[in-house]
Amino acid sequence: MPGAARDEVARRAVGQRRPRGLADDASRQAVEALSLSLTAAFGWPGSGGGLAVSRPAAVPLRRQGRTGTLSVSGPTRTGEPQELEWGRPVRKVPDAVEILPTGPRPRLRVTRGEACATRV
């Protein structure tokens, strides 16, 4: 919690809405902070926090009511496609994202097209 006062950190460390670790091992970390409507996963291929990724990635998810904004950042900066699975319905994606036909969990392919590109 960068910039948070010591008493704020202590207050958030207890109680039902405290941040909760979802995954923490040598290849990935994931945390959920319900009070911030945020889930974030960082790491290498695998799953954690309801997300699964095909390549190294940082994936923050910000919920807003019944919708959410899912972002993907590839730390290798190669521009190669990134596939991810998310356990929620997907209704709208930008041009650089394709919804892949799959089983019960939506699978998305993010194609940045060039190294270090930003897609909004």
Rosetta blueprint (number, residue, H / E / L):
1 M L
2 P L
3 G L
4 A L
5 A L
6 R H
7 D H
8 E H
9 V H
10 A H
11 R H
12 R H
13 A L
14 V L
15 G L
16 Q L
17 R L
18 R L
19 P L
20 R E
21 G E
22 L E
23 A E
24 D E
25 D L
26 A L
27 S L
28 R E
29 Q E
30 A E
31 V E
32 E E
33 A E
34 L H
35 S H
36 L H
37 S L
38 L E
39 T E
40 A E
41 A E
42 F E
43 G E
44 W L
45 P L
46 G E
47 S E
48 G E
49 G L
50 G L
51 L E
52 A E
53 V E
54 S L
55 R L
56 P L
57 A E
58 A E
59 V E
60 P E
61 L E
62 R E
63 R E
64 Q E
65 G L
66 R L
67 T E
68 G E
69 T E
70 L E
71 S L
72 V L
73 S E
74 G L
75 P L
76 T L
77 R L
78 T L
79 G L
80 E L
81 P L
82 Q E
83 E E
84 L E
85 E E
86 W E
87 G L
88 R L
89 P L
90 V L
91 R L
92 K L
93 V L
94 P L
95 D L
96 A L
97 V E
98 E E
99 I E
100 L E
101 P L
102 T L
103 G L
104 P L
105 R L
106 P L
107 R E
108 L E
109 R E
110 V E
111 T L
112 R L
113 G L
114 E L
115 A L
116 C L
117 A L
118 T L
119 R L
120 V L
